[in-house]
Amino acid sequence: MTHSADAETGIAVSDVLPDFAGAFPFERFNRMQSETLPALLDTEDNVVVSAPTASGKTAVAEVAICRTLDAGGTALFLAPLRALTNEKEREWERFEELGYSVYVVTGERDLNSRKAERADVLVMTPEKADSATRKHDSRRYSFVTDIDCCIIDEVHLLDSEQRGSVLEVTISRLRRLCDPRVVALSATMPNVEDVAAWLDAPDETTFSFGDEYRPVPLEADVTTYTHGENAFADKYRRLYRALDRAEPHIREDGQALVFVASRQDTVQAAKKSRDEIAERDIPMGARGDYDFHTDAEQLSNDTLRKSVLDGVGFHHAGLAREDKNLVEQWFREGKIQLLFSTSTLAWGVNLPARCVVIRDTKHHDPLKGEVEMSPLDVLQMLGRAGRPGYDDRGYAWVVCDGDSVSRYRELLSEGKRIESRLADRSSSEEGGPPASDLAVHLNAEIALGTVTDIDDAMDWLETTFYFVRAQRGSEYVAGDELRSRVSETLEWLVENEFVEMDGLAIEPTPLGRLTSKFYLELSTARRFGTLADRTELSELDVLTAVATAAEFDSVSARSDEEDAIEAVLGEQAAELESGSRKVLAILKSAMNNTTPAALRSDAWVIRQNSLRLLASLRAIVDRFGTAAQANLVCRVEARVETGVSADAVGLTAIDGVGSTRAGTLAAAGYDSPATVAATTPTKLAAAGVSQGVAEQLVESAADLPAVAVEWDGFPETIPAGERDLQEVTVRSTAGSARASLTVTVNGVEMTTKSTYLGEATLPVGVFGGDTDELDFEIRVVFPELPLDPICRHKTVRVER
C-alpha cells in the first residue's frame, strides 16, 4: 500500500520498545519509521519497505531485530557489501551493551562456529549466506538453520547482474530451511509489489514511501563534459565540471560530496581541487583555526592532514578507522566543506551533503576490471544530497558525456524496475550452459538434494523472484519455454559431469558436490578437474590454474602495472592474457612476501579469492588425482597466505605460526613441526618468542604427525632368485592425520595405502632379481597438511 505523509510527529521509542530504547541513537521515530511499526511489532507477517535514501530505513531494520531479540530469537542481517558488515558490527555495539551478541560471518578461515551459534544477531553478505546455507548440514554452519528473522538491506540488489541471483536463491533456500520472518528494505523502486509477492508479504505490511518522505527534497540532473585527448584528461575535465556544480553551494556555506572511482582518485582529486579552489578564490578552509590545526595532528595520513586544513577531505576503505571517523565527524561539523569518496560511503555511513556529484560513472574492480556503475549505485549516491535540519533542498548531479545524458535522465525520472537475473541467457558464454547463473544455482540445489528431477527443478523455480517476474513481464520465459531451458541446463550439467541422470532421476556427482561446496564457477571446476589427470604437477601449474580461473576473467592489468608484472614473471607464462599474468604475478610474489608496490592495490582482494580457489583445487585433486598433488597445492596455498619460504612452509601447520614466526623459528633451526614438538618451551623461547607462545607452539606441534619408519626384520642382503615377504611399520610418534603411504623399489611403485596415521603396516616383497641392489623407498604424504613429503630409504644387496 502507498502511504501519504500526513503525520507530523513520530512515536517515542520508549513507548513501543521500552527495553531497547538504548539501542537507538534518537528518542522518537520519524514519520516513515512510525508508519511501519504496527506491521513490524504487531504482526508475524513478512514486511517490505521501499523508501527514499536517507529516510531512516536502518531504524526499521533495528526495530525488526529488537522484536526478534525480545522473543528470544536470532536475527540475520544481510548487508550488500562486506565493508558494511564491519560497519554494522561497530554500530551495533549498542546491542552488546544491552547484553546481546553480534557476530559478523566473513570468510571460511575466520569463522568461529561457536560464536556464530551463540550470536543473537548475525551479519553476512548475500554471498556468504549463500555459501553457508549450502553447507547447513555441517556442524560448522548448522547455525544458519536457526534464523528467526532475516533482514535484507537493499533488496533492490536483486537487480544486480553479478550478484542479484545470489540474493534471490539464498532467500528462497533460507525460507525452505527454517522459514524465518523476512523484512526487506529498499530504496525507491517502481515494482515493490513484485518483491512483496515473492516474499508473501500482504498489502498491510508492504510499504512504498514516496519522495515526500525524504527528510529534504531533492533536485537531481545531469551535467556534461567534452572528451579530451585521453582518459587522464577526461578525468580532470569531469573534476572541473564537478567543482562547477559544487562551488555555488560551498560559497553559501554548504558542503559538497563528490564520488569518484577509486581510492587513489579520492586522493588525487582532493590534491587537484585544493589548487583549483585557491585559483577560483573560494573562501574555505581552517588554516587560521589553531584548535583545528591541533586536532588534525591526530590523523595518521600525512596527505589527509594537510588537505583537511584547506577544507578538503577524502574518504575510502583503505584509510585507518580513526582517520575515517575524524573525517566523518569534521564533515558533519562543517570543518570539511568538500569531500571526495568512493561509492562505499553511499551504502554505509549516513553522511549527507547539500550537493552531491558523481564524477565517475565507471570504476575499477580488482576482479572485473573497468565496469559501469550500476543504476542502483547511482541512485544510492545521489540520495545522499540534502542535510536534514540544515538544507531546504538537496542538489545532485551526474557528470557524463553527451551520449549518456538520456540514459541517466531516464533513470533519475523513472527509477529502476527490479528484475531477476536468475535465468538470463545474456550471462552465458561459448561452451557454457544456456544460462550460467541458473546452472550454478541449479547445481547447488541438486548437490543439496532439493532437486532430484526436472519437476523438482520447476518447483524450486516457483520459490524464486524470477517466477514472480515471469508471471508479469513479457521479456521473461515461462511455462514450457522455461521448462525447456531448465532441461537444456540439466543436459549441460550431465555432459560436463556435474550431475548424473538415471532415467528421470538426478543425482550430484562428486565434482558437482565440490563445486557447490567451494562456491566455484562451473568452468573453473571443470578446469581444476582436468588438472587432476596430469601425471606431474608443478607449483607453476597450480598457480596458473588459479590465475586463469573464470573468477578472474575480468581482471585487467593497467599500464602502470606492466613493469612490475614483468619483473616478477619474466618470460614465464608469456602466453597468458595480461589480466591472468597480473594475477599470477601477485600470487607468485605473495609466496615470497615480495609483492611489488605497483600491484598492492588489488593484491589483497585477489589473494583472498585465490585462497578459496586453492582450497577447492586441493579438494578436487585429492578426490580425483593423487595425495601428492593435493599436498603440493596445500603447500602452495600456505605460502600464498603467509609468504613463508618453501623450506619453512611446514611450520605453518602449527596453530599460531604465520610468516614472521615461521621465519624466526626456521632461523633458529626449527624447520618442521616435528622439531618444534621435540623441543621444550624454554629452548623454543630462546629462538625469539615469549614463554607463553612457546608453550602453545610446542603443544600445537605435538598434535601434528611426526613420522617414524621401522624396518625391523628387513634383510641387508638377499640371494639372487629368492623371494622374501617383509613388513614395514610406519607410525606417527606424535599426532595423527590422513596420509598416503607409497612403497617403491628402484623407482617402481609396489604398494600404495591411504590411512589415518596412526600406525600402519605395509607388506613389502623383497625379490633377488637381476639388479645388484634394491633401493626401497617409503614415501609419506599428507594431502591436508602443508608438510613436505617424508621419504625413508632402505638398501638391500643382491648376492650372486
Protein Blocks (a to p, Z undefined) as FASTA:
>chain_A
ZZddfbfbdcdfklmmmmlmmmpcbfbdcfklmmmmmmmmmpcbdcdddddehiopmmmm
mmmmmmmmmnopacddddfbfklmmmmmmmmmmmmmnopacdddfdfklpcfklmmmpmb
dcddfklmmmmmmmmmpmklmmmmmcfbdcdehkllmmpmklmmmmmmmmmmmmmmnopa
cdddddddfklmlmmmmnopafklcccddfklpfbdcddddddddddfbfklmmmmmmmm
mmmmmmmmmmnopacddddfblklmmmmmmmmmmmmmmnopaedjfllmklmmmmmmpmb
lklmmmmmnopacddfkbcfklmmmmmmmmmnomambdcddfklmmmcccddfbdcdfbl
cdcdfklopadddfklmmmmmmmgocehkagbdcddddddfklmmmmmmmmmnopadddf
klgcklpcehiafblklmmmmmmmmmnomagbfklmmmmmmmpmklmmmmmpmkbcehjl
lmmmmmmmmmmmmmnopaccehjaccddfklmmmmmnopafklmmmmmmmmmpmbdcfkl
mmmmmmmpmklmmpccdfklmmmmmmmnmmnoklpcfklmmmmmmmmmmmnopacfklmm
mmmmmmmmmmmmmmmmmmmmmmmmcfklmmmmmmmmmmmmnopafklmmmmmpghiafkl
mmmmmmnopabfklmmmmcfklmmmnopafklmmmmmmmmmmpccddddfehiafbdceh
iacddddddddfbbcddddddddeehiafbdcdddehjadddddddddfbfbdcdddddd
dfkbccdcddddddddddZZ
